Amino acid sequence: MALYPRERYLERLRPFYDDTDLIKVVTGIRRCGKSSLMACVAEELRRRGVDERNIIILNLDSRELRKVTTADELDRIIAQHTGADGLIYLFIDEVQNVSGFETVVNAYREDGRFSIFITGSNSYLLSGELATKLTGRYVELEMYTLSYGEYLGMRGFLSAPTDAGMASFNDYLTYGGFPKALEYDDPDAKSMYVQDVIRQIFEKDITARSRITNRDTFTRVQSYLINNYASPTNLTHIAQYLHHSEGISIKRETLAKYVRMLENAKILYKCPRFDLRSRKSLRGGEKYYIADPGVYYARNTDVRMSYGPALENALYLHLRAKGYEVSVGRIGKLECDFIVRKRNQYAYVQVAMSVLDPQVEEREYRPFTLIRDGFPRYLFTLDPLPLQRDGVRHRNLMEFLANDGDITFE
């Protein structure tokens, strides 16, 4: 079966294809396309002339390997496939299913004739023992669900219409970018698929790894954060809401643990606050963004589009997938939607559905007036005709995402 090549990720991995000293670690929310990415790498190796016997692909979520759960069993399975001479390319999918996998992976790395690729669906993969044993000996690639540009590209790959108009953009903002969801035309089927993904994440990446004393309370915390994505929040506000609106009392440390679980399972991404004047990160008031628009759709009965947070979320994921650091900006008493960073360069970003209303225009431009440095300022809206004002780069967000746009710092 032909696979849609996610070029932005393949491009980052190619320099390391033949590197036996660095383990290639691909992380990302379950079903975002990690297995397909590994299959694309393997196919590129075949086209390069690598013998099939030198390519080992182990999917530990598959039916035949799902019972491989210990280090010794993993070692035995790998050894069964390593009879070929020369460099061997070893792909282990969902490696976190195996307890103590770190020892096995490190042993094969030290062998010197294995180029190793591993994937995992949660942040535990690079916490603890693996990071300790492999300090400086791995490169991590974080993978996301399809961006809008990739969404259009994959639709074309599947011979579906690829018009970059409001209809397709609304579909993307509603149903999201889980690659397999694009195979379903029926909205109910798309929703059922994403609901199943979230259920598997809960069962395999959260419940199986963490002790949840009260599942109902955890579900309500999860619902609160998903329903309030892209809004400033903190643990105190969440606890107050649960107490006054839901009649639930929860300890701060328990709430913090539940939020970390959702982050570790990559359902949510925390966007910290950053103060422009002190150039320091701030505690409190951070925002959480959902890993895919479909997560919100699948978890809610009221799915009317709220464009403000939906547009912010789409741009946040796009920028993170492109390798930018993203923070919520504070400028005096005002906030800037995003401060985008790459190394020592910055750009300031505001996002709004439209600035045709003069009051909205003034609100969106106001934070820019307090910026004293020369770094670029961007305003993203859905307005068809950009404004020319105060040196701000006004861009149509839908076109920017469809064209796989980049932030430029000159």
The 8 nearest C-alpha neighbors of each residue, nearest first, counted from 0:
[[1, 2, 3, 38, 35, 39, 42, 157],
 [0, 2, 3, 4, 39, 156, 157, 35],
 [3, 1, 4, 0, 35, 39, 38, 36],
 [2, 4, 153, 5, 156, 1, 35, 39],
 [5, 3, 6, 2, 39, 36, 9, 35],
 [6, 4, 7, 8, 9, 3, 36, 149],
 [5, 7, 9, 8, 4, 10, 11, 3],
 [6, 8, 10, 9, 5, 11, 321, 320],
 [9, 7, 11, 10, 6, 5, 12, 142],
 [10, 8, 6, 12, 11, 7, 13, 5],
 [9, 11, 8, 7, 13, 12, 6, 14],
 [10, 12, 8, 9, 13, 7, 14, 140],
 [11, 13, 9, 10, 15, 14, 8, 16],
 [12, 14, 16, 15, 10, 11, 9, 40],
 [15, 13, 12, 16, 11, 17, 10, 18],
 [14, 16, 18, 13, 17, 12, 23, 21],
 [15, 17, 13, 18, 14, 12, 114, 40],
 [18, 16, 15, 114, 19, 14, 86, 88],
 [17, 19, 15, 20, 16, 114, 21, 22],
 [20, 18, 114, 113, 21, 111, 17, 112],
 [19, 21, 18, 108, 136, 22, 111, 109],
 [22, 20, 137, 136, 19, 18, 23, 138],
 [23, 21, 137, 115, 116, 24, 138, 136],
 [22, 24, 116, 138, 137, 115, 117, 139],
 [23, 25, 139, 117, 118, 138, 116, 140],
 [26, 24, 118, 140, 141, 139, 117, 23],
 [27, 25, 141, 119, 118, 120, 142, 140],
 [26, 28, 142, 120, 141, 143, 29, 31],
 [27, 29, 265, 120, 31, 30, 264, 266],
 [28, 30, 120, 31, 27, 200, 196, 32],
 [31, 29, 32, 28, 177, 196, 33, 178],
 [30, 32, 144, 29, 177, 28, 143, 33],
 [33, 31, 35, 30, 34, 36, 178, 144],
 [32, 34, 36, 35, 31, 37, 118, 25],
 [35, 33, 37, 36, 32, 38, 92, 118],
 [34, 36, 38, 32, 37, 33, 39, 2],
 [35, 37, 39, 33, 38, 34, 32, 40],
 [38, 36, 40, 34, 39, 35, 41, 33],
 [37, 39, 35, 41, 36, 40, 42, 34],
 [40, 38, 42, 36, 37, 41, 35, 43],
 [41, 39, 37, 43, 42, 38, 36, 44],
 [42, 40, 38, 44, 39, 43, 37, 45],
 [43, 41, 39, 45, 44, 40, 38, 46],
 [44, 42, 46, 40, 45, 41, 47, 39],
 [43, 45, 47, 41, 42, 46, 49, 40],
 [46, 44, 49, 42, 48, 47, 43, 41],
 [45, 47, 43, 48, 44, 42, 49, 41],
 [48, 46, 44, 45, 49, 43, 42, 50],
 [47, 49, 45, 46, 50, 44, 43, 51],
 [48, 50, 45, 44, 47, 51, 53, 46],
 [51, 49, 52, 53, 48, 45, 54, 44],
 [50, 52, 53, 54, 49, 45, 55, 48],
 [53, 51, 50, 54, 83, 55, 82, 80],
 [52, 54, 87, 51, 50, 83, 88, 55],
 [53, 55, 88, 51, 52, 87, 89, 56],
 [54, 56, 89, 90, 88, 53, 57, 80],
 [57, 55, 90, 91, 89, 58, 54, 92],
 [58, 56, 91, 59, 92, 90, 55, 64],
 [59, 57, 92, 60, 61, 91, 56, 93],
 [58, 60, 64, 65, 61, 93, 92, 57],
 [59, 61, 65, 58, 93, 62, 64, 92],
 [62, 60, 64, 59, 58, 63, 65, 57],
 [61, 63, 65, 64, 60, 66, 59, 58],
 [62, 64, 61, 65, 66, 59, 60, 67],
 [65, 63, 59, 66, 67, 61, 62, 60],
 [64, 66, 60, 59, 62, 67, 61, 63],
 [67, 65, 64, 68, 63, 62, 59, 69],
 [68, 66, 64, 65, 72, 69, 73, 97],
 [67, 69, 97, 66, 96, 98, 72, 70],
 [70, 68, 97, 98, 72, 71, 67, 73],
 [69, 71, 73, 100, 99, 72, 74, 98],
 [72, 70, 74, 73, 69, 75, 103, 68],
 [73, 71, 75, 69, 74, 70, 67, 76],
 [74, 72, 70, 76, 75, 71, 67, 77],
 [73, 75, 71, 77, 72, 76, 78, 70],
 [74, 76, 72, 78, 73, 77, 71, 79],
 [77, 75, 73, 79, 78, 74, 72, 80],
 [76, 78, 74, 79, 80, 75, 73, 81],
 [77, 79, 75, 81, 80, 76, 74, 82],
 [80, 78, 76, 77, 81, 75, 82, 74],
 [81, 79, 78, 77, 82, 55, 76, 52],
 [82, 80, 78, 83, 79, 77, 87, 53],
 [81, 83, 80, 84, 79, 78, 52, 53],
 [84, 82, 81, 52, 53, 85, 87, 80],
 [85, 83, 82, 86, 53, 87, 81, 52],
 [86, 84, 87, 83, 112, 53, 113, 82],
 [85, 87, 112, 113, 88, 53, 84, 114],
 [86, 88, 53, 113, 54, 89, 114, 112],
 [89, 87, 114, 54, 113, 53, 115, 55],
 [88, 90, 115, 55, 114, 116, 87, 54],
 [91, 89, 56, 116, 117, 55, 57, 115],
 [92, 90, 117, 57, 94, 58, 56, 116],
 [91, 93, 58, 118, 94, 117, 59, 57],
 [94, 92, 119, 118, 95, 59, 96, 60],
 [93, 95, 96, 92, 91, 119, 97, 118],
 [94, 96, 97, 93, 119, 124, 98, 100],
 [97, 95, 94, 68, 93, 98, 59, 60],
 [98, 96, 68, 69, 95, 100, 94, 99],
 [97, 99, 69, 100, 68, 70, 96, 95],
 [98, 100, 70, 101, 102, 97, 69, 103],
 [99, 101, 70, 103, 97, 102, 98, 104],
 [102, 100, 104, 129, 99, 103, 105, 128],
 [101, 103, 105, 100, 104, 99, 106, 70],
 [104, 102, 106, 100, 105, 101, 74, 70],
 [103, 105, 101, 107, 106, 102, 100, 108],
 [104, 106, 108, 102, 103, 107, 101, 109],
 [107, 105, 103, 109, 108, 104, 102, 110],
 [108, 106, 110, 104, 109, 105, 103, 113],
 [107, 109, 105, 110, 106, 111, 113, 104],
 [110, 108, 106, 111, 107, 105, 20, 112],
 [109, 111, 107, 108, 112, 106, 113, 105],
 [112, 110, 109, 113, 108, 19, 20, 107],
 [111, 113, 86, 110, 87, 19, 114, 85],
 [114, 112, 87, 19, 88, 111, 115, 86],
 [113, 115, 19, 88, 18, 17, 89, 87],
 [116, 114, 89, 22, 113, 90, 88, 23],
 [115, 117, 23, 90, 22, 24, 89, 91],
 [118, 116, 91, 24, 92, 90, 23, 25],
 [119, 117, 25, 92, 93, 26, 24, 94],
 [120, 118, 93, 26, 121, 94, 95, 124],
 [121, 119, 29, 28, 27, 26, 93, 264],
 [120, 122, 264, 263, 123, 119, 124, 265],
 [121, 123, 263, 124, 125, 264, 126, 120],
 [124, 122, 126, 125, 121, 263, 127, 95],
 [125, 123, 122, 126, 121, 119, 95, 129],
 [126, 124, 130, 123, 129, 122, 127, 128],
 [127, 125, 123, 124, 130, 128, 129, 122],
 [128, 126, 130, 129, 131, 125, 123, 124],
 [127, 129, 131, 130, 132, 126, 101, 125],
 [130, 128, 132, 101, 131, 133, 125, 127],
 [129, 131, 133, 125, 128, 132, 134, 127],
 [132, 130, 128, 129, 133, 134, 127, 126],
 [133, 131, 129, 130, 134, 128, 105, 101],
 [132, 134, 136, 130, 131, 129, 135, 137],
 [135, 133, 136, 131, 130, 132, 137, 129],
 [134, 136, 137, 133, 21, 138, 130, 132],
 [137, 135, 21, 133, 134, 22, 20, 138],
 [138, 136, 22, 21, 23, 135, 133, 139],
 [137, 139, 23, 24, 22, 21, 140, 136],
 [140, 138, 24, 25, 23, 141, 137, 26],
 [139, 141, 25, 24, 142, 26, 138, 23],
 [142, 140, 26, 27, 25, 139, 143, 320],
 [141, 143, 27, 26, 140, 25, 320, 144],
 [144, 142, 31, 27, 320, 145, 141, 28],
 [143, 145, 31, 176, 177, 146, 291, 142],
 [146, 144, 176, 149, 150, 177, 147, 143],
 [145, 147, 149, 148, 150, 317, 144, 176],
 [148, 146, 150, 149, 401, 400, 151, 145],
 [147, 149, 401, 151, 150, 146, 403, 400],
 [148, 150, 152, 146, 145, 151, 147, 153],
 [151, 149, 147, 153, 148, 152, 145, 146],
 [152, 150, 154, 148, 161, 149, 153, 147],
 [153, 151, 149, 155, 150, 154, 148, 156],
 [152, 154, 156, 150, 155, 151, 149, 157],
 [155, 153, 159, 157, 151, 156, 152, 161],
 [154, 156, 158, 152, 153, 157, 159, 161],
 [155, 157, 153, 154, 158, 152, 3, 159],
 [158, 156, 154, 155, 159, 153, 182, 181],
 [159, 157, 155, 156, 154, 160, 161, 153],
 [158, 160, 154, 155, 157, 161, 156, 153],
 [161, 159, 162, 155, 154, 158, 151, 167],
 [160, 162, 151, 155, 154, 163, 159, 152],
 [163, 161, 164, 160, 167, 151, 166, 165],
 [164, 162, 161, 167, 401, 168, 165, 151],
 [165, 163, 166, 162, 167, 168, 397, 169],
 [164, 166, 168, 167, 169, 163, 397, 170],
 [165, 167, 169, 168, 164, 170, 163, 162],
 [166, 168, 170, 169, 165, 164, 171, 163],
 [169, 167, 165, 171, 170, 166, 164, 172],
 [168, 170, 172, 166, 171, 167, 165, 173],
 [171, 169, 167, 173, 168, 172, 174, 166],
 [170, 172, 175, 168, 169, 173, 174, 167],
 [173, 171, 169, 170, 292, 175, 174, 168],
 [174, 172, 170, 171, 175, 293, 292, 169],
 [175, 173, 293, 171, 170, 172, 292, 296],
 [176, 174, 293, 292, 171, 291, 172, 173],
 [175, 177, 145, 144, 178, 150, 291, 146],
 [176, 178, 144, 180, 31, 179, 175, 145],
 [179, 177, 180, 176, 181, 145, 31, 32],
 [178, 180, 181, 182, 177, 183, 30, 176],
 [181, 179, 182, 189, 177, 178, 183, 192],
 [182, 180, 179, 183, 178, 154, 184, 177],
 [181, 183, 180, 179, 184, 178, 157, 189],
 [184, 182, 181, 185, 180, 189, 188, 186],
 [185, 183, 186, 182, 181, 189, 188, 180],
 [184, 186, 188, 187, 183, 189, 190, 182],
 [187, 185, 189, 188, 190, 184, 183, 174],
 [188, 186, 190, 189, 185, 191, 192, 184],
 [187, 189, 191, 185, 190, 186, 192, 183],
 [190, 188, 186, 192, 187, 180, 191, 183],
 [189, 191, 187, 193, 297, 192, 188, 194],
 [192, 190, 194, 188, 189, 193, 187, 195],
 [191, 193, 195, 189, 190, 194, 188, 196],
 [194, 192, 196, 190, 195, 191, 297, 197],
 [195, 193, 191, 197, 297, 196, 192, 190],
 [194, 196, 198, 192, 193, 197, 191, 199],
 [197, 195, 193, 199, 194, 198, 200, 192],
 [196, 198, 200, 194, 199, 195, 201, 193],
 [199, 197, 195, 201, 196, 200, 194, 202],
 [200, 198, 202, 196, 201, 197, 203, 195],
 [199, 201, 204, 197, 203, 198, 202, 196],
 [200, 202, 205, 198, 199, 204, 203, 206],
 [201, 203, 199, 206, 200, 205, 204, 207],
 [204, 202, 200, 207, 199, 201, 205, 206],
 [203, 205, 200, 264, 201, 202, 207, 208],
 [204, 206, 201, 208, 207, 209, 203, 202],
 [207, 205, 202, 209, 208, 201, 203, 204],
 [206, 208, 203, 205, 209, 202, 204, 210],
 [209, 207, 205, 206, 204, 210, 203, 202],
 [210, 208, 206, 205, 207, 211, 260, 204],
 [209, 211, 212, 206, 208, 207, 205, 213],
 [212, 210, 213, 214, 209, 206, 217, 257],
 [211, 213, 210, 214, 217, 216, 215, 253],
 [214, 212, 216, 215, 211, 217, 218, 210],
 [213, 215, 217, 216, 211, 218, 212, 219],
 [216, 214, 218, 217, 213, 219, 220, 212],
 [217, 215, 219, 218, 213, 214, 220, 247],
 [216, 218, 214, 220, 215, 219, 221, 213],
 [219, 217, 221, 215, 216, 220, 222, 214],
 [218, 220, 222, 216, 221, 217, 223, 215],
 [221, 219, 217, 223, 222, 218, 216, 224],
 [220, 222, 218, 219, 224, 223, 217, 225],
 [223, 221, 219, 225, 220, 224, 226, 218],
 [224, 222, 220, 226, 221, 225, 227, 219],
 [223, 225, 227, 221, 226, 222, 228, 220],
 [224, 226, 222, 228, 227, 223, 221, 295],
 [227, 225, 223, 224, 228, 222, 295, 299],
 [228, 226, 224, 225, 230, 223, 229, 287],
 [227, 229, 288, 225, 287, 230, 226, 224],
 [228, 230, 308, 286, 288, 287, 227, 312],
 [231, 229, 228, 286, 227, 232, 287, 308],
 [232, 230, 286, 284, 285, 229, 233, 287],
 [231, 233, 284, 285, 286, 230, 236, 234],
 [234, 232, 236, 283, 235, 284, 237, 285],
 [233, 235, 237, 236, 238, 255, 251, 232],
 [234, 236, 238, 237, 233, 239, 251, 232],
 [237, 235, 239, 233, 238, 234, 240, 232],
 [236, 238, 234, 240, 239, 235, 241, 233],
 [237, 239, 235, 241, 240, 236, 234, 242],
 [240, 238, 236, 242, 237, 241, 243, 235],
 [239, 241, 237, 243, 242, 238, 244, 236],
 [242, 240, 245, 238, 247, 239, 244, 243],
 [241, 243, 247, 246, 239, 248, 240, 245],
 [242, 244, 240, 246, 241, 245, 239, 247],
 [245, 243, 240, 241, 246, 242, 247, 239],
 [244, 246, 241, 247, 242, 243, 240, 219],
 [247, 245, 242, 243, 244, 241, 248, 240],
 [248, 246, 242, 241, 245, 249, 216, 243],
 [249, 247, 242, 246, 241, 250, 238, 239],
 [248, 250, 247, 251, 254, 238, 253, 242],
 [251, 249, 253, 252, 254, 248, 238, 255],
 [250, 252, 254, 253, 255, 249, 234, 238],
 [251, 253, 255, 254, 250, 256, 249, 257],
 [254, 252, 256, 250, 255, 251, 257, 249],
 [253, 255, 251, 257, 256, 252, 250, 258],
 [254, 256, 252, 258, 253, 257, 251, 259],
 [255, 257, 253, 259, 254, 258, 252, 260],
 [258, 256, 260, 254, 259, 255, 253, 217],
 [257, 259, 255, 261, 260, 256, 254, 262],
 [260, 258, 262, 256, 261, 257, 263, 255],
 [261, 259, 263, 257, 258, 262, 264, 256],
 [262, 260, 264, 258, 259, 263, 266, 267],
 [261, 263, 265, 259, 267, 260, 264, 268],
 [262, 264, 122, 260, 265, 121, 261, 259],
 [263, 265, 121, 261, 262, 266, 204, 260],
 [266, 264, 262, 28, 263, 267, 121, 261],
 [265, 267, 290, 261, 264, 289, 262, 28],
 [268, 266, 289, 262, 265, 290, 288, 261],
 [269, 267, 288, 287, 262, 289, 270, 265],
 [268, 270, 287, 286, 271, 288, 267, 285],
 [269, 271, 286, 326, 285, 287, 268, 327],
 [272, 270, 285, 326, 327, 269, 273, 286],
 [273, 271, 327, 281, 285, 326, 328, 280],
 [272, 274, 280, 328, 281, 279, 327, 326],
 [275, 273, 329, 278, 279, 276, 277, 328],
 [276, 274, 278, 277, 330, 329, 273, 328],
 [275, 277, 274, 278, 330, 331, 279, 329],
 [276, 278, 279, 274, 275, 280, 273, 281],
 [279, 277, 275, 274, 276, 273, 280, 281],
 [280, 278, 277, 274, 273, 281, 275, 276],
 [279, 281, 273, 272, 274, 282, 278, 271],
 [282, 280, 272, 273, 279, 283, 274, 271],
 [281, 283, 280, 284, 272, 285, 271, 273],
 [284, 282, 233, 285, 281, 232, 272, 271],
 [283, 285, 231, 232, 233, 286, 272, 282],
 [286, 284, 271, 231, 272, 283, 270, 232],
 [285, 287, 231, 270, 229, 230, 269, 232],
 [288, 286, 269, 228, 268, 229, 270, 267],
 [287, 289, 228, 268, 229, 267, 312, 269],
 [288, 290, 267, 291, 266, 268, 228, 225],
 [289, 291, 266, 267, 288, 265, 268, 292],
 [290, 292, 293, 289, 175, 294, 176, 144],
 [293, 291, 175, 294, 172, 295, 173, 174],
 [292, 294, 175, 174, 296, 291, 295, 297],
 [293, 295, 297, 292, 296, 291, 298, 193],
 [296, 294, 298, 293, 297, 292, 225, 299],
 [297, 295, 293, 294, 298, 299, 302, 173],
 [296, 298, 294, 190, 194, 295, 299, 293],
 [299, 297, 295, 296, 294, 300, 194, 222],
 [300, 298, 301, 296, 297, 302, 295, 226],
 [299, 301, 302, 298, 296, 297, 303, 295],
 [302, 300, 299, 303, 296, 304, 298, 295],
 [303, 301, 296, 300, 304, 299, 173, 295],
 [302, 304, 301, 305, 173, 296, 300, 306],
 [303, 305, 306, 302, 173, 309, 172, 169],
 [306, 304, 307, 309, 308, 303, 302, 310],
 [305, 307, 309, 308, 310, 304, 352, 351],
 [306, 308, 309, 310, 305, 351, 352, 311],
 [307, 309, 311, 229, 310, 306, 312, 305],
 [310, 308, 306, 312, 311, 307, 313, 305],
 [311, 309, 313, 312, 308, 307, 306, 314],
 [312, 310, 308, 314, 309, 313, 315, 350],
 [311, 313, 315, 309, 310, 314, 288, 308],
 [314, 312, 310, 316, 315, 311, 317, 309],
 [313, 315, 317, 311, 312, 316, 318, 310],
 [314, 316, 312, 318, 317, 313, 311, 319],
 [317, 315, 319, 313, 318, 314, 320, 312],
 [318, 316, 314, 320, 315, 319, 146, 313],
 [317, 319, 321, 315, 320, 316, 323, 314],
 [320, 318, 316, 322, 323, 321, 317, 315],
 [319, 321, 317, 322, 318, 316, 143, 142],
 [322, 320, 318, 319, 323, 317, 7, 405],
 [321, 323, 319, 320, 318, 324, 341, 317],
 [324, 322, 319, 318, 341, 340, 321, 325],
 [323, 325, 340, 339, 341, 319, 322, 326],
 [324, 326, 339, 338, 323, 337, 340, 270],
 [327, 325, 338, 271, 337, 270, 272, 273],
 [326, 328, 272, 337, 336, 273, 271, 338],
 [329, 327, 335, 273, 334, 338, 337, 272],
 [328, 330, 334, 274, 333, 273, 335, 331],
 [329, 331, 333, 334, 275, 332, 274, 328],
 [330, 332, 333, 329, 276, 334, 369, 274],
 [333, 331, 330, 334, 329, 366, 369, 335],
 [334, 332, 330, 331, 329, 366, 335, 365],
 [335, 333, 329, 328, 330, 336, 366, 332],
 [334, 336, 328, 337, 329, 366, 349, 327],
 [337, 335, 349, 327, 348, 328, 334, 350],
 [338, 336, 327, 348, 326, 335, 328, 339],
 [337, 339, 347, 326, 328, 325, 346, 327],
 [338, 340, 325, 346, 345, 324, 337, 347],
 [341, 339, 345, 324, 344, 323, 342, 325],
 [340, 342, 344, 323, 343, 324, 345, 339],
 [341, 343, 344, 340, 345, 324, 323, 339],
 [344, 342, 341, 345, 340, 408, 346, 339],
 [345, 343, 341, 340, 342, 408, 346, 374],
 [344, 346, 340, 339, 374, 338, 341, 343],
 [345, 347, 375, 339, 374, 376, 338, 408],
 [348, 346, 376, 338, 377, 337, 339, 375],
 [347, 349, 377, 337, 378, 376, 336, 338],
 [348, 350, 378, 336, 335, 379, 377, 363],
 [351, 349, 379, 378, 380, 311, 336, 348],
 [352, 350, 380, 353, 307, 379, 349, 354],
 [351, 353, 380, 381, 307, 306, 350, 354],
 [354, 352, 380, 351, 382, 355, 381, 356],
 [353, 355, 360, 356, 359, 357, 351, 352],
 [354, 356, 353, 357, 360, 359, 382, 358],
 [355, 357, 354, 359, 358, 360, 353, 361],
 [358, 356, 360, 359, 355, 361, 354, 362],
 [359, 357, 361, 360, 356, 362, 354, 355],
 [360, 358, 362, 356, 354, 361, 357, 363],
 [359, 361, 354, 357, 363, 358, 362, 364],
 [360, 362, 364, 358, 359, 363, 365, 357],
 [363, 361, 359, 365, 360, 364, 358, 366],
 [362, 364, 360, 361, 365, 359, 349, 366],
 [365, 363, 361, 367, 362, 366, 360, 368],
 [364, 366, 362, 367, 368, 363, 361, 369],
 [367, 365, 368, 369, 364, 333, 335, 334],
 [368, 366, 365, 369, 370, 364, 376, 347],
 [367, 369, 365, 366, 370, 364, 371, 389],
 [370, 368, 367, 366, 371, 330, 365, 331],
 [371, 369, 367, 368, 372, 366, 330, 373],
 [372, 370, 369, 373, 368, 367, 374, 276],
 [373, 371, 374, 370, 375, 369, 345, 275],
 [372, 374, 375, 371, 370, 376, 409, 346],
 [373, 375, 346, 372, 345, 408, 376, 344],
 [376, 374, 346, 408, 373, 347, 377, 409],
 [375, 377, 347, 391, 346, 348, 392, 374],
 [378, 376, 392, 348, 391, 393, 347, 349],
 [377, 379, 393, 349, 348, 350, 392, 394],
 [378, 380, 350, 394, 396, 395, 393, 349],
 [381, 379, 352, 351, 353, 395, 382, 396],
 [380, 382, 395, 352, 396, 353, 383, 397],
 [381, 383, 380, 353, 384, 395, 385, 354],
 [384, 382, 381, 385, 395, 380, 394, 353],
 [385, 383, 382, 386, 395, 394, 381, 393],
 [386, 384, 393, 394, 383, 387, 382, 395],
 [385, 387, 388, 393, 384, 392, 391, 394],
 [388, 386, 385, 389, 390, 391, 393, 392],
 [387, 389, 390, 386, 391, 392, 393, 364],
 [388, 390, 391, 387, 368, 367, 364, 392],
 [389, 391, 388, 392, 387, 376, 375, 393],
 [392, 390, 376, 389, 377, 388, 393, 378],
 [393, 391, 377, 378, 376, 394, 390, 375],
 [392, 394, 378, 385, 377, 379, 391, 386],
 [395, 393, 379, 396, 378, 392, 385, 380],
 [394, 396, 381, 380, 398, 397, 379, 399],
 [395, 397, 399, 379, 398, 380, 381, 394],
 [396, 398, 400, 399, 395, 401, 381, 168],
 [399, 397, 401, 396, 400, 395, 402, 163],
 [398, 400, 404, 396, 402, 397, 401, 395],
 [401, 399, 403, 397, 402, 398, 148, 147],
 [400, 402, 148, 398, 403, 399, 147, 397],
 [401, 403, 404, 399, 400, 148, 398, 397],
 [404, 402, 400, 148, 401, 399, 405, 147],
 [405, 403, 399, 402, 400, 406, 401, 398],
 [406, 404, 407, 403, 321, 318, 399, 400],
 [405, 407, 408, 404, 346, 339, 318, 377],
 [408, 406, 409, 405, 375, 346, 345, 404],
 [407, 409, 375, 346, 406, 344, 374, 345],
 [408, 407, 375, 374, 373, 344, 406, 346]]
